[in-house]
């Protein structure tokens, strides 16, 4: 069996396990996109629980199979909630996903993201500008000291973030997703790229946040690289199918959730992607 065949086999098993076991991945996430994140986690076969208080974040870190932390809308209480959650995750040896949304904006956000370097998220998901900025904040190769994030939008192309993504994945011993027109997933050794999806994902609020939420569900059942790649393939497949049914963003969002729900393990595992060994 080739490595590519083995990866597809693991993806199929991951989707099957999630649909059969309905695992919970708790979230401390962006309040703007919380509904879509929760519905996405449910659509792929998981269970969602969204909190923001410190004791509840600690509880979910213990109770869930994985945890999703999204920095999209920071509240003062997060100065207590986030450190307590990640410390609990480390103590309990539970995996987690980080989305460093809007990195470079505000002191609290920057302080929290600096802290997270020590706790090594299992999956980090961001756009190209966010990944480059995070590598810079963590003083890793491929990063820059100046954030080029424009709100939640990227001003860099995915390929520009490849070196930063690889260096982050090597530091965390996990996986990194760089989302864009072409999505990139790496474990620091291999780089997978996937074309597809829909331009409508950029026309609704929360597509990127929802991808991180789906990755956290798959992380309950698989290693970081497989969980990250599974989430990307599921999103691109569902986006492609949903766009065939509609010509506007609101109806697309409904069709997208439906297609995520209907996608079979075989559908997702067989979706096209390319993989190469990273050459530094």
ZAFI-210232 format. One line per field, with one value per residue (C-alpha): residue number from 1; x, y, z negated; chain; residue in three letters. Coordinates in Angstrom, 2 decimals, always signed. Layout:
BEGIN
seq	(NUM;...)
X	(X;...)
Y	(Y;...)
Z	(Z;...)
mol	(A;...)
type	(ALA;...)
***
This chain:
BEGIN
seq	(1;2;3;4;5;6;7;8;9;10;11;12;13;14;15;16;17;18;19;20;21;22;23;24;25;26;27;28;29;30;31;32;33;34;35;36;37;38;39;40;41;42;43;44;45;46;47;48;49;50;51;52;53;54;55;56;57;58;59;60;61;62;63;64;65;66;67;68;69;70;71;72;73;74;75;76;77;78;79;80;81;82;83;84;85;86;87;88;89;90;91;92;93;94;95;96;97;98;99;100;101;102;103;104;105;106;107;108;109;110;111;112;113;114;115;116;117;118;119;120;121;122;123;124;125;126;127;128;129;130;131;132;133;134;135;136;137;138;139;140;141;142;143;144;145;146;147;148;149;150;151;152;153;154;155;156;157;158;159;160;161;162;163;164;165;166;167;168;169;170;171;172;173;174;175;176;177;178;179;180;181;182;183;184;185;186;187;188;189;190;191;192;193;194;195;196;197;198;199;200;201;202;203;204;205;206;207;208;209;210;211;212;213;214;215;216;217;218;219;220;221;222;223;224;225;226;227;228;229;230;231;232;233;234;235;236;237;238;239;240;241;242;243;244;245;246;247;248;249;250;251;252;253;254;255;256;257;258;259;260;261;262;263;264;265;266;267;268;269;270;271;272;273;274;275;276;277;278;279;280)
X	(+0.00;+1.38;+1.47;-1.33;-3.50;-2.78;-3.77;-7.04;-7.73;-7.14;-9.40;-12.19;-11.79;-11.79;-15.06;-16.61;-15.59;-16.98;-20.32;-20.60;-19.50;-20.82;-17.80;-17.93;-15.44;-16.06;-15.38;-14.40;-15.05;-15.91;-19.31;-19.99;-19.77;-20.74;-23.94;-22.25;-19.39;-21.81;-23.98;-20.91;-19.64;-23.03;-23.27;-20.01;-21.20;-19.98;-21.48;-20.99;-20.73;-19.90;-18.75;-16.79;-16.62;-13.37;-14.87;-16.95;-13.92;-12.04;-14.95;-15.15;-11.38;-11.73;-15.01;-14.51;-12.52;-10.88;-11.27;-11.49;-10.19;-10.94;-9.59;-12.14;-13.94;-11.92;-13.69;-11.95;-12.96;-10.84;-7.76;-8.88;-10.71;-8.07;-5.01;-7.11;-8.46;-5.08;-3.41;-6.20;-5.84;-2.14;-2.71;-5.42;-3.40;-6.32;-5.82;-6.92;-7.28;-6.25;-7.52;-5.42;-8.01;-6.98;-3.53;-1.75;-4.85;-4.86;-2.71;-4.86;-4.99;-1.21;-0.53;-2.74;-1.17;+2.33;+1.26;-0.08;+3.37;+4.30;+1.16;+1.63;-1.81;-2.33;-3.86;-3.53;-5.89;-5.59;-5.34;-1.94;-1.42;-2.40;-0.04;+2.87;+2.15;+1.93;+5.28;+6.68;+5.16;+6.61;+9.98;+9.87;+11.16;+8.94;+7.34;+7.45;+7.29;+4.66;+1.11;-0.54;-3.91;-6.78;-9.46;-10.19;-8.95;-5.60;-3.39;-0.97;-1.31;-1.36;+1.95;+3.67;+2.79;+4.18;+7.51;+5.78;+3.21;+5.93;+7.97;+4.93;+3.95;+7.49;+7.42;+4.08;+4.59;+1.08;-0.53;-1.26;-4.07;-3.62;-6.98;-7.46;-8.34;-5.99;-5.92;-2.65;-2.21;+1.16;+2.62;+6.04;+7.23;+4.57;+2.47;-0.97;-2.83;-6.46;-8.30;-12.05;-14.73;-16.69;-16.15;-19.33;-17.40;-15.80;-19.24;-20.62;-19.43;-17.67;-16.50;-12.97;-14.12;-16.35;-13.40;-11.53;-14.59;-14.83;-11.12;-11.62;-14.34;-12.11;-9.24;-11.18;-10.70;-7.39;-3.88;-3.58;-2.51;-5.29;-7.90;-6.84;-6.80;-10.15;-11.75;-10.33;-11.49;-14.96;-15.29;-14.13;-16.38;-19.43;-18.69;-18.37;-21.62;-23.50;-22.49;-24.09;-27.45;-27.51;-26.35;-26.41;-24.67;-27.62;-28.99;-25.42;-24.91;-27.96;-26.91;-23.35;-24.45;-26.68;-23.80;-21.48;-24.10;-24.66;-20.99;-19.98;-16.59;-15.85;-16.84;-14.43;-11.56;-11.71;-11.80;-8.83;-5.72;-1.99;+0.82;+4.57;+7.45;+8.54;+11.81;+13.44)
Y	(+0.00;+3.41;+6.30;+8.04;+4.92;+4.60;+8.23;+7.76;+4.64;+6.61;+9.44;+6.98;+5.40;+8.78;+9.85;+6.46;+6.62;+10.12;+9.25;+6.13;+7.61;+11.23;+12.64;+15.99;+18.77;+21.76;+25.27;+28.68;+30.41;+33.49;+34.82;+36.14;+32.67;+30.41;+29.14;+27.99;+26.37;+24.38;+23.33;+22.27;+20.13;+18.46;+18.05;+16.09;+13.75;+15.30;+17.06;+20.75;+22.67;+26.37;+28.23;+31.27;+31.14;+29.84;+26.93;+25.82;+25.95;+23.80;+21.35;+20.92;+20.52;+17.51;+16.16;+16.55;+14.41;+17.60;+21.36;+24.24;+27.68;+30.50;+34.01;+35.84;+37.86;+38.35;+39.12;+40.30;+37.04;+35.14;+36.27;+33.68;+31.21;+30.51;+29.87;+27.65;+25.70;+25.07;+24.17;+21.67;+20.24;+19.70;+18.11;+15.81;+15.09;+16.15;+17.46;+20.91;+23.17;+26.84;+29.46;+32.64;+34.92;+38.59;+37.99;+41.29;+43.16;+44.04;+43.26;+40.49;+38.55;+38.85;+37.78;+34.72;+33.65;+34.02;+31.81;+29.13;+28.47;+26.63;+24.47;+23.38;+23.11;+19.85;+21.64;+25.30;+26.63;+30.05;+32.00;+32.70;+36.04;+34.61;+31.65;+33.88;+36.26;+33.43;+32.02;+35.52;+35.91;+32.55;+33.45;+30.50;+30.22;+31.67;+34.22;+37.97;+40.47;+42.50;+41.20;+41.70;+40.50;+42.77;+42.03;+38.36;+38.51;+37.47;+39.70;+36.85;+33.88;+30.37;+29.43;+32.31;+30.68;+27.22;+27.69;+29.23;+26.40;+23.75;+25.39;+25.70;+22.06;+20.96;+23.01;+21.65;+18.13;+18.55;+19.87;+23.24;+24.17;+27.22;+28.03;+29.87;+29.32;+26.33;+24.80;+23.53;+20.99;+19.99;+17.94;+19.50;+16.67;+16.34;+19.05;+18.26;+20.70;+20.60;+22.61;+22.78;+24.12;+27.21;+30.95;+31.29;+30.15;+33.59;+35.22;+33.91;+34.70;+31.85;+29.47;+29.44;+29.19;+26.27;+24.49;+24.67;+23.34;+20.38;+19.67;+19.49;+16.86;+14.74;+15.23;+13.23;+10.18;+10.61;+12.05;+15.79;+15.53;+13.11;+15.08;+18.35;+16.90;+15.18;+18.49;+20.26;+17.53;+17.43;+21.20;+21.33;+18.44;+19.94;+23.41;+22.08;+20.15;+23.00;+25.51;+23.31;+23.86;+27.62;+31.01;+33.07;+32.96;+32.40;+29.38;+28.15;+28.02;+25.80;+23.53;+23.40;+22.10;+19.55;+18.31;+18.03;+15.90;+13.71;+13.15;+9.52;+8.32;+7.14;+10.51;+12.39;+9.90;+9.81;+13.58;+14.83;+16.24;+16.28;+15.53;+16.11;+15.88;+19.34;+20.46;+23.18)
Z	(+0.00;+0.95;-1.53;+0.36;+0.19;-3.52;-4.11;-2.24;-4.31;-7.54;-6.35;-5.59;-9.03;-10.75;-9.11;-9.88;-13.54;-13.97;-12.39;-14.56;-17.92;-17.83;-19.73;-21.52;-20.90;-23.14;-21.86;-23.12;-19.85;-17.85;-18.96;-15.46;-13.93;-16.82;-15.19;-11.99;-13.92;-16.08;-13.15;-11.19;-14.05;-14.24;-10.46;-10.23;-12.96;-16.18;-19.17;-19.93;-23.22;-23.25;-26.39;-27.51;-31.33;-32.95;-34.91;-31.94;-29.63;-32.13;-32.34;-28.56;-28.30;-30.59;-29.20;-25.45;-23.08;-21.78;-22.16;-19.68;-20.62;-18.20;-18.85;-16.71;-19.37;-22.53;-25.84;-29.05;-30.77;-28.24;-30.17;-32.72;-30.48;-27.84;-30.07;-32.34;-29.36;-27.70;-31.00;-31.64;-28.13;-28.71;-32.12;-30.74;-27.58;-25.38;-21.81;-20.70;-17.68;-17.59;-15.14;-15.61;-14.02;-13.68;-15.16;-15.74;-16.90;-20.60;-23.63;-25.13;-21.86;-21.44;-25.03;-24.71;-21.42;-22.89;-25.78;-23.45;-21.98;-25.17;-25.01;-21.39;-19.75;-17.86;-14.86;-13.94;-11.28;-9.73;-6.52;-5.00;-6.74;-10.13;-9.81;-8.75;-11.62;-14.16;-13.05;-13.49;-16.96;-17.96;-16.36;-13.98;-10.42;-7.72;-10.01;-10.06;-12.86;-11.03;-10.74;-7.35;-8.58;-7.50;-10.08;-9.41;-5.82;-4.39;-2.28;-1.53;+0.83;-0.61;+1.03;-0.76;-4.09;-3.29;-5.12;-8.14;-8.25;-8.10;-10.86;-13.12;-12.53;-13.37;-16.58;-17.74;-16.37;-15.01;-11.84;-10.25;-7.86;-5.64;-4.10;-0.83;+2.80;+2.58;-0.89;-2.36;-5.14;-6.59;-9.41;-8.95;-6.74;-4.06;-2.44;-1.03;+1.22;+2.19;+4.83;+4.85;+2.56;+3.51;+3.74;+1.69;-1.40;-1.26;-1.02;-4.31;-7.83;-9.56;-6.86;-8.22;-11.83;-10.91;-9.29;-12.58;-14.37;-11.99;-12.43;-16.20;-15.75;-13.52;-15.98;-18.55;-16.33;-14.53;-14.51;-13.73;-10.07;-9.14;-11.11;-9.47;-5.97;-6.51;-7.49;-4.43;-2.04;-3.59;-3.24;+0.35;+1.33;-0.38;+1.01;+4.54;+4.31;+2.65;+5.32;+7.97;+6.27;+5.73;+6.96;+3.75;+0.32;-2.03;-0.20;+0.26;-3.50;-3.93;-1.05;-2.39;-5.79;-4.06;-1.90;-4.89;-6.56;-3.50;-2.57;-3.09;-4.35;-0.80;+0.69;-1.55;-1.38;+2.43;+2.92;+4.91;+3.28;+3.99;+1.57;+1.60;-0.82;-1.94;-0.42;-2.52)
mol	(A;A;A;A;A;A;A;A;A;A;A;A;A;A;A;A;A;A;A;A;A;A;A;A;A;A;A;A;A;A;A;A;A;A;A;A;A;A;A;A;A;A;A;A;A;A;A;A;A;A;A;A;A;A;A;A;A;A;A;A;A;A;A;A;A;A;A;A;A;A;A;A;A;A;A;A;A;A;A;A;A;A;A;A;A;A;A;A;A;A;A;A;A;A;A;A;A;A;A;A;A;A;A;A;A;A;A;A;A;A;A;A;A;A;A;A;A;A;A;A;A;A;A;A;A;A;A;A;A;A;A;A;A;A;A;A;A;A;A;A;A;A;A;A;A;A;A;A;A;A;A;A;A;A;A;A;A;A;A;A;A;A;A;A;A;A;A;A;A;A;A;A;A;A;A;A;A;A;A;A;A;A;A;A;A;A;A;A;A;A;A;A;A;A;A;A;A;A;A;A;A;A;A;A;A;A;A;A;A;A;A;A;A;A;A;A;A;A;A;A;A;A;A;A;A;A;A;A;A;A;A;A;A;A;A;A;A;A;A;A;A;A;A;A;A;A;A;A;A;A;A;A;A;A;A;A;A;A;A;A;A;A;A;A;A;A;A;A;A;A;A;A;A;A;A;A;A;A;A;A)
type	(UNK;UNK;UNK;UNK;UNK;UNK;UNK;UNK;UNK;UNK;UNK;UNK;UNK;UNK;UNK;UNK;UNK;UNK;UNK;UNK;UNK;UNK;UNK;UNK;UNK;UNK;UNK;UNK;UNK;UNK;UNK;UNK;UNK;UNK;UNK;UNK;UNK;UNK;UNK;UNK;UNK;UNK;UNK;UNK;UNK;UNK;UNK;UNK;UNK;UNK;UNK;UNK;UNK;UNK;UNK;UNK;UNK;UNK;UNK;UNK;UNK;UNK;UNK;UNK;UNK;UNK;UNK;UNK;UNK;UNK;UNK;UNK;UNK;UNK;UNK;UNK;UNK;UNK;UNK;UNK;UNK;UNK;UNK;UNK;UNK;UNK;UNK;UNK;UNK;UNK;UNK;UNK;UNK;UNK;UNK;UNK;UNK;UNK;UNK;UNK;UNK;UNK;UNK;UNK;UNK;UNK;UNK;UNK;UNK;UNK;UNK;UNK;UNK;UNK;UNK;UNK;UNK;UNK;UNK;UNK;UNK;UNK;UNK;UNK;UNK;UNK;UNK;UNK;UNK;UNK;UNK;UNK;UNK;UNK;UNK;UNK;UNK;UNK;UNK;UNK;UNK;UNK;UNK;UNK;UNK;UNK;UNK;UNK;UNK;UNK;UNK;UNK;UNK;UNK;UNK;UNK;UNK;UNK;UNK;UNK;UNK;UNK;UNK;UNK;UNK;UNK;UNK;UNK;UNK;UNK;UNK;UNK;UNK;UNK;UNK;UNK;UNK;UNK;UNK;UNK;UNK;UNK;UNK;UNK;UNK;UNK;UNK;UNK;UNK;UNK;UNK;UNK;UNK;UNK;UNK;UNK;UNK;UNK;UNK;UNK;UNK;UNK;UNK;UNK;UNK;UNK;UNK;UNK;UNK;UNK;UNK;UNK;UNK;UNK;UNK;UNK;UNK;UNK;UNK;UNK;UNK;UNK;UNK;UNK;UNK;UNK;UNK;UNK;UNK;UNK;UNK;UNK;UNK;UNK;UNK;UNK;UNK;UNK;UNK;UNK;UNK;UNK;UNK;UNK;UNK;UNK;UNK;UNK;UNK;UNK;UNK;UNK;UNK;UNK;UNK;UNK;UNK;UNK;UNK;UNK;UNK;UNK;UNK;UNK;UNK;UNK;UNK;UNK;UNK;UNK;UNK;UNK;UNK;UNK;UNK;UNK;UNK;UNK;UNK;UNK)
***
